[in-house]
Amino acid sequence: MIPAHLAANLDWLYTERPYLGRPDAARADGFSAVELQQPHLHDTASLQAALAGLRVALINAPAGDWAAGERGFAALPGREADFREATLRGLDLAARLGAGRVHLLSGLADDTPAHRATWLANLRWAAEQSSLPLVVEPINRRDMPGYFLHRQAQALDLLAQLASPRVTLQLDLYHCRIAEGESLSHLTRALDLGVLGHVQLAGVDGRHEPEADEYARELTLLASRAWVGHVGLEYRPRTVTSAGLAWLRC
């Protein structure tokens, strides 16, 4: 049985199947929770039916025209209306799917005072609209060049200025290792500060399945702190997803 705190990211796993068939595949492998990166691209009623019995740990709010390079709006001056529309769409869909959290993407922008001010104003507005927890994620600039929120210290500083219990950190251990060199100290810091909302992971080598012990210390730390959130598996399987789950059983 897959541990209940692990969530299959259905935009990364089971891609050998049609999207609406992926919840069944995750269920058959023993997952009880999933996360969804672009659920707004699919019919809501069909998605609700496919997800029946699974817990939706997290969804992303719409991030704009992905194919054209958009990656969210939170830090973009002049795109406040787009940010608000995307946030409200994300919150509405999360409520329909019973999702536990909504990830709001920051967009491609330099880390300047103007962009920070825009990010803070937008997240303050979002926190006032939401009855659900919101998360923000630093994403390494090797994989996503130019992404505004890209370092853990930057994210923690902004969250401290925001000072909203409604908005917490989505710490992707893979992105953290690529950007910072390691992840354990950053995970410890987020736990100590009480701002950890969601965790994700992938193997550093090619963003495939992790090695069996690659994140052993991080997962042990979460267990020792009795952290009650989910850990999303957001990696690119080397072959078919089910065969690659052997790392979980080692």
C-alpha positions as CSV (number, residue, x, y, z in Angstrom):
1,M,0.0,0.0,0.0
2,I,1.2,3.5,-0.9
3,P,1.5,5.7,2.3
4,A,-1.5,7.9,2.6
5,H,0.6,11.1,2.7
6,L,2.0,10.5,-0.8
7,A,0.0,12.1,-3.6
8,A,0.4,11.1,-7.3
9,N,0.7,14.2,-9.6
10,L,-1.6,13.2,-12.4
11,D,0.0,15.7,-14.9
12,W,3.4,13.9,-14.5
13,L,2.5,10.3,-13.6
14,Y,0.5,7.9,-15.7
15,T,0.9,9.9,-18.8
16,E,0.8,6.7,-20.8
17,R,-3.0,6.9,-20.1
18,P,-5.7,9.4,-21.1
19,Y,-6.0,12.1,-18.4
20,L,-9.4,10.9,-17.1
21,G,-8.1,7.4,-16.9
22,R,-5.2,8.4,-14.6
23,P,-7.2,8.5,-11.3
24,D,-8.1,4.8,-11.8
25,A,-4.5,3.9,-12.4
26,A,-3.4,5.7,-9.3
27,R,-6.1,4.1,-7.3
28,A,-5.1,0.7,-8.6
29,D,-1.5,1.3,-7.5
30,G,-2.6,2.1,-4.0
31,F,-2.7,5.9,-4.0
32,S,-5.4,7.5,-1.9
33,A,-4.4,11.1,-2.8
34,V,-3.5,13.0,-6.0
35,E,-2.5,16.5,-7.1
36,L,-3.4,18.2,-10.3
37,Q,-1.4,20.7,-12.2
38,Q,-3.8,21.8,-14.9
39,P,-7.3,20.5,-14.0
40,H,-9.0,23.5,-15.6
41,L,-8.1,22.1,-19.0
42,H,-10.6,19.2,-18.4
43,D,-14.4,18.9,-18.1
44,T,-15.1,19.4,-14.4
45,A,-18.0,17.0,-14.1
46,S,-16.0,14.2,-15.8
47,L,-13.0,15.0,-13.6
48,Q,-15.2,14.9,-10.5
49,A,-16.5,11.4,-11.4
50,A,-13.0,10.1,-12.2
51,L,-11.6,11.3,-8.9
52,A,-14.3,9.8,-6.7
53,G,-12.9,8.3,-3.6
54,L,-9.5,10.0,-4.0
55,R,-8.3,12.9,-2.0
56,V,-7.2,15.9,-4.0
57,A,-4.3,17.3,-2.0
58,L,-3.5,20.2,-4.3
59,I,-4.4,21.9,-7.5
60,N,-2.7,24.7,-9.4
61,A,-4.8,27.8,-10.3
62,P,-4.7,28.6,-14.0
63,A,-1.3,30.1,-15.0
64,G,-2.2,31.7,-18.3
65,D,-1.2,30.6,-21.8
66,W,1.4,27.9,-20.9
67,A,2.3,27.1,-24.5
68,A,3.1,30.8,-25.0
69,G,5.3,30.8,-22.0
70,E,3.1,32.3,-19.3
71,R,3.7,30.9,-15.8
72,G,1.3,32.8,-13.6
73,F,0.7,36.4,-12.8
74,A,1.3,37.1,-9.1
75,A,4.5,39.2,-9.5
76,L,3.5,40.9,-12.8
77,P,2.6,44.6,-12.6
78,G,-0.3,45.3,-15.0
79,R,-1.6,41.8,-14.9
80,E,-3.5,42.1,-11.6
81,A,-6.9,41.5,-13.3
82,D,-5.5,38.3,-14.8
83,F,-4.2,37.2,-11.4
84,R,-7.6,37.8,-9.8
85,E,-9.5,35.9,-12.5
86,A,-7.1,33.0,-12.3
87,T,-7.2,32.9,-8.5
88,L,-11.0,32.9,-8.5
89,R,-11.2,30.2,-11.1
90,G,-8.7,28.1,-9.2
91,L,-10.7,28.5,-5.9
92,D,-13.9,27.7,-7.6
93,L,-12.5,24.5,-9.2
94,A,-10.8,23.5,-5.9
95,A,-14.1,23.7,-4.1
96,R,-15.8,21.6,-6.8
97,L,-13.1,19.0,-6.6
98,G,-12.7,19.0,-2.8
99,A,-9.1,20.1,-3.1
100,G,-7.1,20.8,0.1
101,R,-4.9,23.6,-1.3
102,V,-4.4,25.9,-4.3
103,H,-1.0,26.8,-5.7
104,L,-0.8,30.3,-7.1
105,L,2.0,30.8,-9.6
106,S,4.2,33.8,-9.5
107,G,5.1,34.4,-13.1
108,L,8.3,35.3,-15.0
109,A,9.8,38.4,-13.5
110,D,13.0,39.8,-12.1
111,D,13.2,40.0,-8.3
112,T,12.9,43.8,-8.0
113,P,11.1,46.0,-5.4
114,A,8.3,46.6,-7.9
115,H,7.7,43.0,-8.6
116,R,7.9,42.1,-4.9
117,A,5.3,44.8,-4.1
118,T,3.0,43.5,-6.8
119,W,3.4,39.9,-5.5
120,L,2.6,41.0,-1.9
121,A,-0.5,43.0,-3.0
122,N,-1.8,40.2,-5.1
123,L,-1.3,37.5,-2.4
124,R,-2.9,39.8,0.2
125,W,-5.9,40.1,-2.0
126,A,-6.0,36.3,-2.7
127,A,-5.8,35.5,1.0
128,E,-8.8,37.7,1.7
129,Q,-10.8,35.8,-1.0
130,S,-10.0,32.3,0.1
131,S,-11.4,29.9,2.6
132,L,-8.8,27.3,1.4
133,P,-5.1,27.3,2.2
134,L,-3.0,28.8,-0.6
135,V,0.6,27.9,-1.4
136,V,3.5,29.5,-3.3
137,E,6.4,27.6,-4.7
138,P,10.0,28.6,-5.4
139,I,10.9,27.0,-8.8
140,N,14.5,26.7,-10.0
141,R,15.5,28.8,-12.9
142,R,17.3,26.1,-14.7
143,D,14.0,24.3,-15.4
144,M,11.9,27.5,-15.5
145,P,14.2,30.4,-16.6
146,G,13.1,33.7,-15.3
147,Y,10.6,32.5,-12.7
148,F,10.1,35.2,-10.1
149,L,10.0,33.0,-6.9
150,H,13.2,30.9,-7.2
151,R,15.0,30.8,-3.8
152,Q,13.9,29.5,-0.4
153,A,15.1,32.6,1.5
154,Q,13.3,34.9,-1.0
155,A,10.1,33.0,-0.4
156,L,10.4,33.0,3.3
157,D,11.1,36.7,3.4
158,L,8.0,37.4,1.3
159,L,5.9,35.1,3.4
160,A,7.1,36.9,6.5
161,Q,6.1,40.2,5.0
162,L,2.8,38.9,4.0
163,A,2.2,37.5,7.4
164,S,-1.0,35.6,6.4
165,P,-1.6,32.1,7.9
166,R,-3.7,31.5,4.8
167,V,-0.6,31.5,2.5
168,T,2.2,29.0,3.1
169,L,5.2,27.4,1.4
170,Q,5.1,24.7,-1.2
171,L,8.6,23.2,-0.9
172,D,9.6,21.1,-3.9
173,L,12.7,19.2,-2.7
174,Y,13.8,18.7,-6.3
175,H,13.7,22.4,-7.2
176,C,15.3,23.2,-3.8
177,R,18.3,20.8,-4.5
178,I,18.8,22.2,-8.0
179,A,18.7,25.9,-6.8
180,E,20.3,25.6,-3.4
181,G,22.4,22.4,-3.5
182,E,20.6,20.6,-0.8
183,S,17.1,20.4,0.7
184,L,17.3,19.2,4.3
185,S,18.2,22.4,6.0
186,H,15.6,24.3,4.0
187,L,12.9,21.8,4.9
188,T,13.9,22.1,8.6
189,R,13.7,25.9,8.4
190,A,10.2,25.8,6.9
191,L,9.1,23.4,9.6
192,D,10.7,25.5,12.4
193,L,8.9,28.6,11.1
194,G,5.6,26.8,10.8
195,V,5.1,27.8,7.1
196,L,5.3,24.4,5.4
197,G,2.1,23.8,3.5
198,H,3.0,21.2,0.9
199,V,6.0,19.2,-0.2
200,Q,6.9,17.7,-3.6
201,L,9.8,15.6,-4.8
202,A,11.5,14.1,-7.8
203,G,14.9,12.5,-8.4
204,V,17.6,15.0,-9.1
205,D,19.0,12.9,-11.9
206,G,16.8,13.7,-14.9
207,R,13.7,14.5,-12.7
208,H,12.8,10.8,-12.8
209,E,11.9,8.5,-9.9
210,P,14.1,9.2,-6.9
211,E,16.5,6.6,-5.7
212,A,15.1,4.6,-2.8
213,D,17.0,6.6,-0.2
214,E,17.4,9.9,-2.0
215,Y,15.0,11.8,0.2
216,A,15.2,9.4,3.2
217,R,16.4,12.1,5.6
218,E,13.7,14.6,4.5
219,L,10.9,12.1,4.8
220,T,12.2,10.9,8.2
221,L,12.2,14.5,9.3
222,L,8.6,15.1,8.3
223,A,7.5,11.9,10.1
224,S,9.5,12.9,13.2
225,R,7.7,16.3,13.3
226,A,4.3,14.6,12.8
227,W,3.7,16.9,9.8
228,V,0.2,16.2,8.5
229,G,0.5,17.5,4.9
230,H,1.0,15.7,1.6
231,V,4.1,14.9,-0.4
232,G,3.4,15.1,-4.1
233,L,5.3,12.9,-6.5
234,E,6.0,15.2,-9.4
235,Y,8.5,13.4,-11.6
236,R,8.8,12.0,-15.1
237,P,8.7,8.2,-15.0
238,R,11.5,6.5,-16.9
239,T,9.1,3.9,-18.4
240,V,5.5,3.2,-17.3
241,T,4.5,4.8,-14.0
242,S,3.5,1.6,-12.1
243,A,6.8,-0.1,-12.9
244,G,8.7,2.9,-11.6
245,L,7.0,2.8,-8.2
246,A,9.4,0.1,-7.0
247,W,11.5,2.9,-5.3
248,L,8.6,3.3,-2.8
249,R,8.8,-0.3,-1.7
250,C,12.6,-0.6,-1.2
